[in-house]
């Protein structure tokens, strides 16, 4: 299935305004990242680790959010243990970000050699049976890689995205995401275009762990805390007649490969209870992160909403 043009897809295009001097810094950064796509991964990762170990010591908003998130999620760990997780998260972030342009710059064959799917048959068997699928994808640093790789295998993805403030970055990210086909839908357009794409056979790419506020969420456990968790996935599964398949991408610094871990579908799902559905989602996130929590974007506004209305950040 190839990408189709329709009025529900989000398709930013190149504009001559992108050459304005205000974007020259962006283009320079993109040029440098494009060069890094051809640097051996061990050398690139060493540089990423060098930068990350310095950046993790800086006190900025992202660092403060991550410290709070880790403290709330892992109250049983020592401060040193939580910092070790945070440092690994920063290193993985650096490795993925410095190699981000490999999707755009390197060949399909190169990307296939650098991507390992674990339990891929779970997904392919569902597709071969004609089953609609929504992928449940936590925010690991390698989150963009599975969608591109699935599309290259003839399994294009439909995803809801948020516009980037930098219009050049927004355009380039969309071009990269759709390199082998698929669709992106702007989040502000709601879920109807996304549901339509899933019904048409695209794999839905659903991010379950963002905090969108208590009005769209239910509070259920995530590790050692309560998290405002999106409550509408059960309804989304019903409307799109889809199975919910958890999928987690990780970056293996030993091999330089991206590993995509596929789990069996959530079952029974939906359960008929929004709280039970949300807890089931969070349980899968916990399972993914149990052995390697440093793969996760702990800098997110993960716990912005609290049951008592307080502010952690």
FENPE-V375791 format. One record per residue. N is the residue number from 0. RES is the residue in one small letter. SS is DSSP state (hx for helix, st for strand, lp for the rest). PHI is phi as a letter, one per 20 degrees, with the letter a starting at -180 (none if undefined). PSI is psi in whole degrees, -180 to 180 (none if undefined). Layout:
# FENPE-V375791
n & res & ss & phi & psi
N & RES & SS & PHI & PSI
N & RES & SS & PHI & PSI
This chain:
# FENPE-V375791
n & res & ss & phi & psi
0 & x & lp & none & 129
1 & x & lp & d & 167
2 & x & lp & f & 137
3 & x & lp & d & 143
4 & x & lp & e & 125
5 & x & lp & b & 169
6 & x & lp & f & 0
7 & x & lp & d & -11
8 & x & lp & e & 148
9 & x & lp & e & 109
10 & x & lp & c & 75
11 & x & lp & f & 143
12 & x & lp & d & 164
13 & x & lp & f & 140
14 & x & lp & c & 145
15 & x & hx & f & -23
16 & x & hx & f & -19
17 & x & hx & f & -16
18 & x & hx & e & 2
19 & x & lp & f & 146
20 & x & hx & g & -26
21 & x & hx & f & -20
22 & x & hx & d & 3
23 & x & hx & f & -37
24 & x & hx & f & -39
25 & x & hx & f & -45
26 & x & hx & f & -38
27 & x & hx & f & -45
28 & x & hx & f & -41
29 & x & hx & f & -37
30 & x & hx & f & -43
31 & x & hx & f & -41
32 & x & hx & f & -35
33 & x & hx & f & -39
34 & x & hx & f & -42
35 & x & hx & f & -22
36 & x & lp & f & -20
37 & x & lp & d & 2
38 & x & lp & e & 137
39 & x & lp & g & 138
40 & x & hx & f & -33
41 & x & hx & f & -41
42 & x & hx & f & -43
43 & x & hx & f & -41
44 & x & hx & f & -34
45 & x & hx & f & -42
46 & x & hx & f & -42
47 & x & hx & f & -42
48 & x & hx & f & -40
49 & x & hx & g & -47
50 & x & hx & f & -44
51 & x & hx & f & -40
52 & x & hx & f & -17
53 & x & hx & e & -41
54 & x & hx & f & -33
55 & x & lp & f & -17
56 & x & lp & e & -7
57 & x & lp & e & 137
58 & x & lp & e & 96
59 & x & lp & c & -179
60 & x & hx & f & -42
61 & x & hx & f & -44
62 & x & hx & f & -43
63 & x & hx & f & -40
64 & x & hx & f & -44
65 & x & hx & f & -41
66 & x & hx & f & -44
67 & x & hx & f & -46
68 & x & hx & g & -45
69 & x & hx & f & -38
70 & x & hx & f & -42
71 & x & hx & f & -38
72 & x & hx & f & -31
73 & x & lp & c & 63
74 & x & lp & f & -21
75 & x & lp & f & -14
76 & x & lp & e & 155
77 & x & lp & f & 165
78 & x & hx & f & -37
79 & x & hx & f & -39
80 & x & hx & f & -40
81 & x & hx & f & -38
82 & x & hx & f & -36
83 & x & hx & f & -40
84 & x & hx & f & -45
85 & x & hx & f & -42
86 & x & hx & f & -43
87 & x & hx & f & -37
88 & x & hx & f & -44
89 & x & hx & f & -41
90 & x & hx & f & -46
91 & x & hx & f & -39
92 & x & hx & g & -46
93 & x & hx & f & -43
94 & x & hx & f & -45
95 & x & hx & f & -43
96 & x & hx & f & -40
97 & x & hx & f & -24
98 & x & lp & d & 12
99 & x & lp & f & -34
100 & x & lp & f & -3
101 & x & hx & f & -32
102 & x & hx & g & -43
103 & x & hx & f & -40
104 & x & hx & e & -29
105 & x & lp & e & 163
106 & x & lp & f & 163
107 & x & hx & f & -40
108 & x & hx & f & -43
109 & x & hx & f & -45
110 & x & hx & f & -38
111 & x & hx & f & -37
112 & x & hx & f & -27
113 & x & lp & e & 6
114 & x & st & c & 126
115 & x & st & d & 121
116 & x & st & e & 128
117 & x & st & d & 127
118 & x & lp & m & 34
119 & x & hx & g & -28
120 & x & hx & f & -27
121 & x & hx & g & -43
122 & x & hx & f & -47
123 & x & hx & f & -35
124 & x & hx & f & -39
125 & x & hx & f & -44
126 & x & hx & f & -42
127 & x & hx & f & -28
128 & x & lp & e & -1
129 & x & lp & n & 13
130 & x & lp & f & 134
131 & x & st & f & 145
132 & x & st & c & 135
133 & x & st & d & 124
134 & x & st & e & 131
135 & x & st & e & 104
136 & x & st & d & 107
137 & x & lp & f & 162
138 & x & lp & f & 75
139 & x & st & e & 165
140 & x & lp & f & -25
141 & x & lp & e & 26
142 & x & lp & f & -26
143 & x & lp & e & -17
144 & x & hx & f & -44
145 & x & hx & g & -39
146 & x & hx & f & -43
147 & x & hx & f & -42
148 & x & hx & f & -37
149 & x & hx & f & -41
150 & x & hx & f & -39
151 & x & hx & f & -20
152 & x & lp & e & 9
153 & x & lp & n & 18
154 & x & lp & c & 72
155 & x & lp & f & 153
156 & x & st & d & 147
157 & x & st & d & 127
158 & x & st & c & 150
159 & x & st & e & 129
160 & x & st & c & 160
161 & x & lp & d & 132
162 & x & lp & g & 137
163 & x & lp & e & 147
164 & x & lp & f & -38
165 & x & lp & e & 115
166 & x & hx & f & -31
167 & x & hx & f & -47
168 & x & hx & f & -41
169 & x & hx & f & -46
170 & x & hx & f & -47
171 & x & hx & f & -39
172 & x & hx & f & -39
173 & x & hx & f & -40
174 & x & hx & f & -43
175 & x & hx & f & -44
176 & x & hx & f & -32
177 & x & lp & d & 23
178 & x & lp & g & -40
179 & x & lp & d & 14
180 & x & lp & o & 173
181 & x & lp & p & -171
182 & x & st & b & 148
183 & x & st & c & 143
184 & x & st & c & 132
185 & x & st & f & 131
186 & x & hx & g & -33
187 & x & hx & f & -17
188 & x & hx & e & -4
189 & x & lp & n & -173
190 & x & lp & e & -12
191 & x & hx & g & -46
192 & x & hx & f & -37
193 & x & hx & f & -47
194 & x & hx & f & -42
195 & x & hx & g & -43
196 & x & hx & f & -41
197 & x & hx & f & -42
198 & x & hx & f & -29
199 & x & lp & e & -2
200 & x & lp & o & -2
201 & x & lp & f & 147
202 & x & st & f & 123
203 & x & st & f & 139
204 & x & st & d & 103
205 & x & st & d & 127
206 & x & lp & e & 111
207 & x & lp & e & -7
208 & x & lp & d & 2
209 & x & lp & f & 147
210 & x & lp & e & 105
211 & x & lp & e & 12
212 & x & lp & o & 155
213 & x & hx & f & -24
214 & x & hx & f & -21
215 & x & hx & d & 9
216 & x & st & c & 168
217 & x & st & c & 150
218 & x & st & e & 117
219 & x & st & c & 163
220 & x & st & f & 144
221 & x & st & c & 113
222 & x & lp & l & -121
223 & x & lp & e & 16
224 & x & st & c & 178
225 & x & st & d & 134
226 & x & st & c & 138
227 & x & st & f & 108
228 & x & st & d & 133
229 & x & st & g & 134
230 & x & lp & d & -2
231 & x & lp & e & 5
232 & x & hx & f & -35
233 & x & hx & f & -45
234 & x & hx & f & -39
235 & x & hx & f & -41
236 & x & hx & f & -40
237 & x & hx & f & -48
238 & x & hx & f & -35
239 & x & hx & e & -3
240 & x & lp & l & 47
241 & x & st & d & 151
242 & x & st & e & 147
243 & x & st & d & 114
244 & x & st & d & 112
245 & x & st & f & 139
246 & x & st & b & 134
247 & x & st & c & 120
248 & x & st & e & 137
249 & x & st & c & 157
250 & x & st & d & 125
251 & x & st & e & 107
252 & x & lp & f & -18
253 & x & lp & f & -38
254 & x & lp & d & -18
255 & x & lp & m & 11
256 & x & st & e & 155
257 & x & st & e & 127
258 & x & st & d & 128
259 & x & st & d & 113
260 & x & st & e & 122
261 & x & st & d & 133
262 & x & st & d & 161
263 & x & st & f & 155
264 & x & st & g & 152
265 & x & lp & f & 131
266 & x & lp & b & 138
267 & x & lp & f & 141
268 & x & lp & b & 133
269 & x & lp & f & 158
270 & x & lp & e & -16
271 & x & lp & n & -6
272 & x & lp & c & 123
273 & x & hx & f & -38
274 & x & hx & f & -43
275 & x & hx & f & -41
276 & x & hx & f & -47
277 & x & hx & f & -41
278 & x & hx & f & -37
279 & x & hx & f & -40
280 & x & hx & f & -49
281 & x & hx & f & -33
282 & x & hx & f & -39
283 & x & hx & f & -38
284 & x & hx & f & -43
285 & x & hx & f & -42
286 & x & hx & f & -42
287 & x & hx & f & -41
288 & x & hx & e & -8
289 & x & lp & g & -44
290 & x & lp & e & -21
291 & x & lp & b & 70
292 & x & hx & f & -14
293 & x & hx & f & -6
294 & x & hx & f & -12
295 & x & st & e & 153
296 & x & lp & e & 79
297 & x & lp & f & -10
298 & x & lp & f & -6
299 & x & lp & f & 163
300 & x & lp & f & 62
301 & x & lp & f & -37
302 & x & lp & c & 39
303 & x & lp & f & -39
304 & x & lp & e & 137
305 & x & lp & c & 150
306 & x & lp & g & -33
307 & x & lp & e & 6
308 & x & lp & n & 4
309 & x & lp & f & 170
310 & x & lp & d & 116
311 & x & lp & f & -32
312 & x & lp & e & none
